[in-house]
Each structure stands twice: as C-alpha cells, then as structure tokens.
Amino acid sequence: MTKNEFVDKVAEQTGFSKKDAGAAVDAVLNSIESALGSGEEVNFTGFGKFHVAERGAREGRNPRTGETMTISASRVPRFTAGSGLKKAVK
C-alpha cells in the first residue's frame, strides 16, 4: 500500500476530504519523526512502539575488494509490533 492509497483509505473511513486526510496523515508522520529525532518513544497501546536504537561501530568488508573498513556508529529507528497488531495479522 502506498501513501496515496493509505490517504484514500483514511479519507474513506473518516469522511474527510482527500486533502484533509493527507494533511492528517502527514501530521501523524511528522509528529512521529520529530519525536524520534529528539530521542522520545512513540507508543500506541495495542498497536506498537516506535523507538530509536543505537547501532555501535563495527568492522565490515567491501564486497568488491574484500578490504576491511570501519562502519561508524549510528542511531536507527525501530518499530516493535504490539499484541493487538500481532493478533490482527495472524
């Protein structure tokens, strides 16, 4: 499902116009993005939790040359599915 298809579904279920539904979806995504950017967790009970994980520096290999290189540490977004979402998928 693409973002446009998702916006169409939100508009259909809520009775919003596509423009208003698109603005609502963008607002939710921007809120999650800014919360993760500042190190906060976003938790939707029963659905899941968005959080930031620290990935440590590690050694890697260049697949072409086989040369060893250092991959620097980074912060990455993660999502953990909640029990309600897991049951809905089963």
C-alpha positions as CSV (number, residue, x, y, z in Angstrom):
1,M,0.0,0.0,0.0
2,T,1.4,3.4,-1.0
3,K,1.0,6.6,0.9
4,N,-1.7,7.8,-1.6
5,E,-3.6,4.6,-1.2
6,F,-3.4,5.0,2.6
7,V,-4.6,8.6,2.4
8,D,-7.6,7.4,0.2
9,K,-8.5,4.7,2.8
10,V,-8.3,7.3,5.7
11,A,-10.5,9.7,3.7
12,E,-13.0,6.9,3.0
13,Q,-13.2,5.7,6.7
14,T,-13.3,9.2,8.3
15,G,-15.4,11.1,5.8
16,F,-12.6,13.7,5.4
17,S,-11.7,15.1,2.0
18,K,-8.6,13.6,0.5
19,K,-6.8,16.9,1.2
20,D,-7.7,16.8,4.8
21,A,-6.9,13.1,5.2
22,G,-3.5,13.8,3.5
23,A,-2.8,16.6,6.0
24,A,-3.8,14.4,8.9
25,V,-1.5,11.5,7.7
26,D,1.4,14.0,7.2
27,A,0.8,15.5,10.6
28,V,1.0,12.0,12.3
29,L,4.1,11.0,10.3
30,N,5.8,14.4,11.1
31,S,5.0,14.0,14.8
32,I,6.5,10.6,15.0
33,E,9.5,11.7,13.0
34,S,10.2,14.7,15.3
35,A,9.6,12.7,18.5
36,L,12.1,10.0,17.3
37,G,14.5,12.8,16.3
38,S,14.5,14.1,19.8
39,G,15.1,10.7,21.3
40,E,11.5,10.0,22.5
41,E,9.5,6.8,22.1
42,V,6.1,6.8,20.5
43,N,3.8,4.1,21.9
44,F,0.4,3.2,20.6
45,T,-1.1,0.7,23.1
46,G,-2.1,-2.5,21.3
47,F,-0.5,-1.4,18.0
48,G,3.2,-1.0,18.7
49,K,6.1,1.2,19.7
50,F,8.4,3.4,17.6
51,H,11.8,3.9,19.2
52,V,15.4,4.8,18.4
53,A,18.2,2.2,18.7
54,E,21.9,2.8,18.9
55,R,24.0,0.8,16.5
56,G,27.6,0.5,17.5
57,A,30.6,0.9,15.3
58,R,31.6,-2.3,13.6
59,E,34.0,-3.8,11.1
60,G,32.7,-4.5,7.6
61,R,34.1,-5.6,4.3
62,N,33.9,-4.0,0.9
63,P,32.3,-6.8,-1.3
64,R,34.3,-5.8,-4.4
65,T,37.8,-5.7,-2.9
66,G,37.4,-7.7,0.3
67,E,39.1,-4.7,2.1
68,T,38.2,-4.3,5.7
69,M,36.5,-1.0,6.7
70,T,35.1,0.6,9.8
71,I,31.3,1.3,9.8
72,S,30.6,4.2,12.1
73,A,28.1,4.1,15.0
74,S,24.6,5.4,14.2
75,R,21.1,5.8,15.5
76,V,18.3,4.0,13.7
77,P,14.5,4.0,14.0
78,R,12.9,0.7,15.1
79,F,9.3,-0.5,15.4
80,T,8.1,-3.2,17.8
81,A,4.6,-4.6,17.0
82,G,2.1,-4.7,19.9
83,S,-0.1,-7.6,20.8
84,G,-3.2,-6.2,19.0
85,L,-1.3,-5.8,15.7
86,K,0.2,-9.3,16.0
87,K,-3.3,-10.8,16.6
88,A,-4.7,-8.9,13.6
89,V,-2.0,-10.2,11.3
90,K,-2.4,-13.8,12.4
